[in-house]
Amino acid sequence: MTAIQKRLLINKIVLGLSSLSALVGIGFLFWILYVLVANGIEAINWNIFIFEGAPPGYEESGLRQALIGQLILVGVATFVGVPLGILAGTYLSEYGQKSKLAEIIRDISDIMMSAPSIVIGSFVYAIVVLPMGHFSGWAGVIALAIIMIPIILRTTDDMLQLVPSTLREAAFALGAPKYKVIMQVVYRGAKAGVLTGVLLGIARVGGETAPLLFTSFNDNFLNYDLNEPMASLTVTMFNYATSPYEDWQRMGWAAAFILSMFILGLNILGRLILLKKKGR
């Protein structure tokens, strides 16, 4: 066997093993989706959306308090986290650039992105819940915003750096001040990527359970007051799925299906925005 034939054989073996590994991973993914969809669709009914939680055995039992609570928590966290993340990413790209401070912030952001969410929950529990003396929706919002900010920050930083510097120079040559260059030139050139980062950040916090267990806790009744414990779909799903009651377990599957479709939809929307930006 010649050296060329040996290299070709090794290449085919590695390619075959890689393809097999990819198929195994995709197979498990579709298996999970099949089980989730099969059990989730079976459990979905109108009661889920129109009734609040009830004791086991009650037919008029649903997830309305959890659905609304999840929307409030994620919505307020988005309102807080998105502007902070975009502004911080803008500073790194347009002002900090390659300075030591900017590099330190980037490193810290990368660490925060990979940190377990339960650590964030424990941190917020120590600085917010304990001083307040009780769980609250605000604590949950703070925890979700802390998780969201590094994702949006790094995405914004990366997307703004992809905007050609010649566009900035042309705008400066026309006499535009720096803030107008950023608002009207840089943001316009990177809007698709920044929006994708925002959607990914929302999708990430939308599926978090651990930090909410330490912060907003849960509530079986509908509550709009962020100063009190607030229901969330993720924590409710955890409680119902681990309960010994069959009707609660079915609602747990329904909650898992609704949450998964929401996150899947956001990820698909982000991909479509990027593909549209690339002109495909």
C-alpha positions as CSV (number, residue, x, y, z in Angstrom):
1,M,0.0,0.0,0.0
2,T,1.4,3.3,-1.0
3,A,1.5,6.4,1.2
4,I,-1.3,8.0,-0.9
5,Q,-3.5,5.0,-0.6
6,K,-2.8,4.8,3.2
7,R,-3.8,8.5,3.6
8,L,-7.0,7.9,1.6
9,L,-7.9,4.9,3.7
10,I,-7.4,6.8,6.9
11,N,-9.4,9.7,5.5
12,K,-12.3,7.3,4.7
13,I,-12.2,5.7,8.1
14,V,-12.2,9.1,10.0
15,L,-15.0,10.4,7.7
16,G,-17.1,7.3,8.3
17,L,-16.6,7.5,12.1
18,S,-17.5,11.2,12.1
19,S,-20.6,10.6,10.0
20,L,-21.7,7.8,12.3
21,S,-21.2,10.0,15.4
22,A,-23.3,12.8,13.7
23,L,-26.0,10.3,12.9
24,V,-26.0,9.0,16.5
25,G,-26.3,12.5,17.9
26,I,-29.1,13.5,15.5
27,G,-30.8,10.2,16.3
28,F,-30.9,11.0,20.0
29,L,-32.1,14.5,19.2
30,F,-35.1,13.3,17.1
31,W,-35.8,10.6,19.8
32,I,-36.1,13.3,22.4
33,L,-38.3,15.5,20.2
34,Y,-40.5,12.5,19.3
35,V,-41.1,11.6,23.0
36,L,-41.7,15.3,23.8
37,V,-44.1,15.9,21.0
38,A,-46.0,12.6,21.4
39,N,-46.6,13.2,25.1
40,G,-47.0,16.9,24.9
41,I,-49.6,17.1,22.2
42,E,-51.6,14.4,23.9
43,A,-51.7,16.5,27.1
44,I,-52.5,19.8,25.4
45,N,-56.1,21.1,25.8
46,W,-57.9,24.4,26.4
47,N,-57.9,23.9,30.1
48,I,-54.1,24.4,30.1
49,F,-54.6,28.0,28.9
50,I,-57.7,29.1,30.7
51,F,-57.4,27.6,34.2
52,E,-54.9,28.1,37.0
53,G,-53.2,25.3,38.9
54,A,-55.4,23.2,41.1
55,P,-55.0,20.2,43.4
56,P,-54.6,16.7,41.8
57,G,-57.8,15.2,40.6
58,Y,-59.5,18.5,39.6
59,E,-60.6,18.7,36.0
60,E,-60.5,22.5,35.9
61,S,-56.7,22.7,36.3
62,G,-54.3,24.4,34.0
63,L,-51.1,26.4,33.5
64,R,-52.4,29.9,33.0
65,Q,-50.5,31.3,36.0
66,A,-47.3,29.7,34.9
67,L,-47.6,30.9,31.3
68,I,-48.4,34.5,32.2
69,G,-45.7,34.5,34.9
70,Q,-43.1,33.2,32.5
71,L,-44.0,35.9,30.0
72,I,-43.7,38.6,32.7
73,L,-40.3,37.3,34.0
74,V,-38.7,36.9,30.6
75,G,-40.3,40.1,29.2
76,V,-39.0,42.3,32.1
77,A,-35.6,40.6,32.0
78,T,-35.4,41.3,28.2
79,F,-36.4,44.9,28.8
80,V,-33.5,45.2,31.3
81,G,-30.9,42.9,29.7
82,V,-31.1,43.8,26.0
83,P,-30.2,47.6,26.3
84,L,-27.4,46.8,28.8
85,G,-26.0,44.1,26.6
86,I,-26.1,46.1,23.4
87,L,-24.6,49.2,25.0
88,A,-21.8,47.1,26.6
89,G,-21.1,45.4,23.3
90,T,-21.1,48.8,21.6
91,Y,-18.5,50.1,24.1
92,L,-16.2,47.1,23.5
93,S,-16.4,47.3,19.7
94,E,-16.4,51.1,19.2
95,Y,-14.6,52.5,22.2
96,G,-12.7,49.9,24.1
97,Q,-11.6,47.9,21.0
98,K,-8.3,46.2,21.9
99,S,-7.6,47.9,25.2
100,K,-6.8,45.9,28.3
101,L,-10.1,46.8,29.9
102,A,-12.0,45.7,26.9
103,E,-10.2,42.4,26.8
104,I,-10.8,41.8,30.5
105,I,-14.5,42.5,30.0
106,R,-14.6,40.0,27.1
107,D,-12.9,37.3,29.2
108,I,-15.3,37.9,32.1
109,S,-18.3,37.8,29.6
110,D,-17.0,34.5,28.2
111,I,-16.8,33.0,31.7
112,M,-20.3,34.3,32.6
113,M,-21.7,32.6,29.5
114,S,-20.3,29.2,30.5
115,A,-21.1,29.5,34.2
116,P,-23.9,27.2,35.4
117,S,-27.1,29.1,35.8
118,I,-27.6,27.7,39.3
119,V,-24.5,29.7,40.4
120,I,-26.2,32.9,39.1
121,G,-29.3,31.9,41.0
122,S,-27.3,31.4,44.2
123,F,-25.6,34.7,43.8
124,V,-28.9,36.6,43.3
125,Y,-30.4,34.7,46.3
126,A,-27.5,36.0,48.5
127,I,-27.7,39.6,47.3
128,V,-31.4,40.1,46.7
129,V,-33.6,37.4,48.3
130,L,-31.9,37.2,51.7
131,P,-31.8,41.0,52.3
132,M,-35.5,41.2,51.2
133,G,-36.4,38.3,53.4
134,H,-38.6,36.5,50.8
135,F,-38.6,35.3,47.2
136,S,-39.8,37.7,44.5
137,G,-40.3,38.2,40.8
138,W,-37.7,40.9,40.8
139,A,-35.1,38.5,42.0
140,G,-36.0,36.2,39.1
141,V,-35.8,39.1,36.7
142,I,-32.3,40.0,37.9
143,A,-31.1,36.5,37.6
144,L,-32.4,36.1,34.1
145,A,-31.0,39.5,33.0
146,I,-27.5,38.5,34.4
147,I,-27.6,35.4,32.3
148,M,-28.8,37.2,29.2
149,I,-26.4,40.2,29.2
150,P,-23.2,38.3,28.4
151,I,-24.8,36.6,25.4
152,I,-26.0,39.8,23.9
153,L,-22.8,41.6,24.8
154,R,-20.5,39.2,23.0
155,T,-22.9,38.8,20.0
156,T,-23.1,42.6,19.7
157,D,-19.4,43.0,20.0
158,D,-18.7,40.4,17.3
159,M,-21.3,41.7,14.9
160,L,-20.3,45.3,15.1
161,Q,-16.6,44.3,14.5
162,L,-17.7,42.7,11.2
163,V,-18.9,46.0,9.9
164,P,-16.1,47.3,7.5
165,S,-14.1,50.1,9.0
166,T,-14.2,51.9,5.6
167,L,-17.9,52.6,6.3
168,R,-17.0,54.3,9.5
169,E,-14.2,56.3,7.8
170,A,-16.6,57.4,5.0
171,A,-19.1,58.7,7.6
172,F,-16.4,60.5,9.5
173,A,-15.1,62.1,6.3
174,L,-18.6,63.5,5.8
175,G,-18.4,65.2,9.2
176,A,-20.7,62.9,11.1
177,P,-20.0,62.7,14.9
178,K,-19.2,59.3,16.4
179,Y,-22.6,58.7,17.9
180,K,-24.3,59.2,14.6
181,V,-21.8,56.9,12.9
182,I,-22.7,54.2,15.4
183,M,-26.4,54.8,15.3
184,Q,-26.9,55.3,11.5
185,V,-24.0,53.3,10.0
186,V,-22.7,50.6,12.3
187,Y,-26.0,49.5,13.8
188,R,-27.6,49.4,10.4
189,G,-24.9,47.2,9.1
190,A,-25.0,44.8,12.0
191,K,-28.7,44.8,12.9
192,A,-29.4,41.3,11.7
193,G,-26.6,39.8,13.8
194,V,-27.5,41.9,16.8
195,L,-31.2,40.9,16.6
196,T,-30.1,37.2,16.3
197,G,-28.1,37.6,19.5
198,V,-31.1,39.1,21.3
199,L,-33.3,36.2,20.2
200,L,-30.7,33.7,21.3
201,G,-30.4,35.4,24.7
202,I,-34.2,35.3,25.2
203,A,-34.2,31.7,24.2
204,R,-31.5,30.9,26.7
205,V,-33.2,32.5,29.7
206,G,-36.7,31.3,28.6
207,G,-35.7,27.7,29.4
208,E,-33.9,28.3,32.8
209,T,-35.2,26.6,35.9
210,A,-32.4,26.5,38.4
211,P,-32.0,30.3,39.0
212,L,-35.8,30.7,39.4
213,L,-35.9,28.1,42.1
214,F,-33.6,30.4,44.2
215,T,-35.2,33.7,43.3
216,S,-38.9,33.9,42.1
217,F,-39.6,30.4,43.5
218,N,-43.1,29.6,42.3
219,D,-46.8,30.3,42.9
220,N,-49.8,28.1,42.1
221,F,-52.0,31.2,41.6
222,L,-51.9,34.0,39.1
223,N,-49.9,36.9,40.4
224,Y,-48.8,40.2,38.7
225,D,-46.8,41.6,41.7
226,L,-43.1,41.3,41.1
227,N,-42.5,41.9,44.8
228,E,-44.0,38.5,45.6
229,P,-43.1,35.0,44.5
230,M,-44.2,34.4,40.9
231,A,-45.1,31.3,39.0
232,S,-43.0,30.3,36.0
233,L,-43.5,27.7,33.4
234,T,-40.1,26.1,34.0
235,V,-40.4,25.6,37.7
236,T,-44.1,24.5,37.4
237,M,-43.0,22.0,34.8
238,F,-40.4,20.6,37.2
239,N,-42.8,20.4,40.1
240,Y,-45.5,18.7,38.0
241,A,-43.2,16.3,36.1
242,T,-41.7,15.0,39.4
243,S,-45.0,14.6,41.2
244,P,-46.6,11.2,41.8
245,Y,-50.0,12.3,40.3
246,E,-50.8,11.4,36.7
247,D,-52.8,14.5,35.9
248,W,-50.0,16.7,37.1
249,Q,-47.5,14.7,35.1
250,R,-49.6,15.2,32.0
251,M,-49.5,19.0,32.6
252,G,-45.8,18.7,33.0
253,W,-45.5,17.2,29.6
254,A,-47.8,20.0,28.2
255,A,-45.6,22.6,29.8
256,A,-42.4,21.0,28.4
257,F,-44.0,20.9,24.9
258,I,-45.0,24.6,25.0
259,L,-41.6,25.7,26.3
260,S,-39.7,23.7,23.8
261,M,-41.7,25.0,20.9
262,F,-41.2,28.6,22.1
263,I,-37.4,28.1,22.3
264,L,-37.3,26.2,19.1
265,G,-39.3,28.9,17.3
266,L,-36.9,31.6,18.6
267,N,-33.8,29.7,17.4
268,I,-35.4,29.1,14.0
269,L,-36.3,32.7,13.7
270,G,-32.7,33.7,14.5
271,R,-31.4,31.3,11.8
272,L,-33.8,32.7,9.2
273,I,-32.7,36.3,10.0
274,L,-29.0,35.3,9.5
275,L,-29.8,33.5,6.2
276,K,-31.8,36.5,5.0
277,K,-28.8,38.7,5.9
278,K,-26.5,36.5,3.8
279,G,-29.0,36.7,0.9
280,R,-29.8,33.0,0.7
